[in-house]
Amino acid sequence: RNEVLISKPQIYFQNLSDGATNYQWNFGDNSAVSFIENPNHTFRDMGYYNVHLSASNNWGCSDTISQQITVAFDKVFPPNAFSPNAGIEEDKVFRIYSKGIANEGYRLLVFNRWGEQVFESNSQEKGWDGKMKNGNFAPAGVYTWVLQYQDFRGELYKQNGSVTLII
């Protein structure tokens, strides 16, 4: 399999070398080289990785094979509540962001219980501070959000959920 999700980034590599006795795996992510015949490896970041296996036998015969692995974006896991009066800065704003989201195509919409849009953002950097378009704080309660975005590969995603505004 050539693709794994960042939420489950461990891969079991199966070595199909015939007659080899020495193995050297380079996972392409600046981690330590492995000399295990069939290693497990966990990728820490999303991206494209060129994995190389060099195998040799006791008579000096050797061969190398390479395979590109993609560690792909899965989905965002946004907070389910926030308060503009929170003591912790990151809890004062409802912001959905992730390392795997590209800036192009990002669109976050927040709606009240009547389906009226109360907030819109086209940037991961700009979150909802709990204020309505007129500048007043929205009433405490549950709000629905819809997020459209692309990952680093250009794949399109759409997620929705709810967030509780605590005043």
C-alpha positions in Angstrom: 0.0 0.0 0.0 1.4 3.4 -1.0 -0.7 5.7 1.1 -1.5 5.9 4.8 -3.4 8.5 6.8 -1.6 10.7 9.3 -4.0 9.4 12.0 -2.6 5.9 11.5 1.0 6.5 10.1 2.6 3.2 11.0 3.5 0.9 8.1 4.6 -2.7 8.2 7.2 -3.2 5.4 7.4 -6.7 3.9 10.8 -7.5 2.4 10.4 -9.8 -0.7 14.2 -10.2 -1.3 15.2 -13.7 -2.3 18.4 -15.0 -0.8 19.4 -11.8 0.9 21.0 -11.8 4.4 21.6 -8.1 5.0 19.0 -5.4 4.8 19.2 -1.6 5.0 15.9 0.4 5.0 16.0 4.2 4.5 12.5 5.6 5.1 13.2 9.0 3.5 12.1 11.0 6.6 15.5 11.6 8.3 14.9 8.8 10.8 17.5 6.2 11.6 18.2 3.5 9.1 16.8 0.1 9.9 18.6 -3.2 9.4 15.6 -5.4 10.2 14.3 -7.7 7.5 10.6 -6.6 7.8 10.4 -3.4 9.9 7.5 -1.3 11.1 7.9 2.4 10.7 5.9 5.3 11.9 5.9 8.5 9.9 5.6 11.7 12.0 4.6 14.2 9.3 2.4 14.3 6.2 4.2 14.3 2.9 5.8 12.2 0.2 8.6 9.8 1.3 10.9 7.8 -0.9 11.6 4.5 0.9 14.7 2.6 -0.2 15.6 -1.0 0.6 19.1 -2.2 -0.1 19.5 -6.0 0.2 22.6 -8.1 -0.2 23.8 -11.6 0.4 27.0 -13.2 1.8 28.6 -13.4 -1.7 28.4 -9.7 -2.4 25.4 -9.6 -4.6 23.1 -6.7 -3.9 20.0 -4.9 -5.2 18.0 -1.8 -4.3 14.4 -1.0 -4.6 12.5 2.2 -4.0 8.9 3.0 -3.4 7.2 6.4 -2.8 4.9 6.5 0.3 2.3 9.2 0.8 1.4 10.1 4.4 -1.9 11.9 3.7 -4.2 14.2 5.6 -7.2 12.6 7.4 -9.5 15.2 8.8 -9.5 18.1 11.2 -10.5 17.7 14.9 -11.8 21.1 15.9 -12.7 22.2 19.4 -16.3 21.7 20.5 -16.5 24.8 22.7 -14.9 28.2 23.3 -15.3 31.3 25.3 -14.2 34.8 24.5 -13.7 35.3 28.3 -11.4 32.2 28.6 -8.2 32.6 30.6 -6.2 30.7 28.0 -5.7 32.6 24.7 -6.3 29.6 22.4 -9.7 29.0 24.0 -10.9 32.6 23.3 -11.5 32.0 19.5 -13.1 29.2 17.5 -10.4 28.4 14.9 -10.0 25.4 12.7 -6.5 24.8 11.5 -4.2 21.9 10.8 -0.7 21.4 9.4 -2.2 19.5 6.4 -4.6 22.2 5.3 -3.6 24.4 2.4 -4.4 28.1 2.5 -6.0 28.0 -1.0 -9.7 27.0 -0.9 -10.2 27.4 2.8 -13.7 28.5 3.8 -15.2 28.4 7.3 -18.8 29.3 7.9 -20.6 29.5 11.2 -24.4 29.5 11.5 -26.9 30.2 14.3 -29.8 27.9 15.2 -32.0 29.6 12.6 -29.5 28.9 9.8 -28.3 32.6 9.6 -24.6 33.0 8.9 -22.9 34.7 11.7 -19.2 34.3 10.7 -17.1 33.6 7.6 -13.3 33.1 7.2 -11.1 32.4 4.3 -8.0 31.8 6.3 -6.9 29.3 9.0 -5.4 32.3 10.8 -8.8 34.0 11.4 -11.2 32.3 13.8 -14.5 33.3 15.2 -14.3 35.5 18.3 -18.0 35.0 19.2 -19.1 38.3 17.7 -21.8 38.7 15.2 -21.5 40.9 12.1 -22.8 44.0 14.0 -19.9 43.6 16.5 -22.0 42.4 19.4 -21.4 39.1 21.1 -23.6 36.3 19.9 -25.8 34.7 22.5 -24.4 31.7 24.3 -25.4 28.4 22.7 -24.7 25.8 20.0 -23.6 27.0 16.5 -23.2 24.9 13.4 -20.0 25.2 11.3 -19.2 24.1 7.8 -15.6 23.9 6.6 -14.4 23.5 3.0 -10.6 23.0 2.4 -7.9 21.3 0.5 -5.0 19.3 1.8 -1.3 19.6 0.7 -2.1 17.3 -2.3 -5.0 19.5 -3.6 -7.6 17.0 -2.4 -10.9 18.6 -1.5 -12.7 18.1 1.8 -15.9 19.2 3.5 -16.6 18.8 7.1 -19.3 20.1 9.4 -20.1 20.0 13.1 -21.1 22.2 16.0 -19.4 24.4 18.5 -20.8 25.7 21.8 -20.2 29.4 22.5 -19.8 30.0 26.3 -20.2 33.6 27.4 
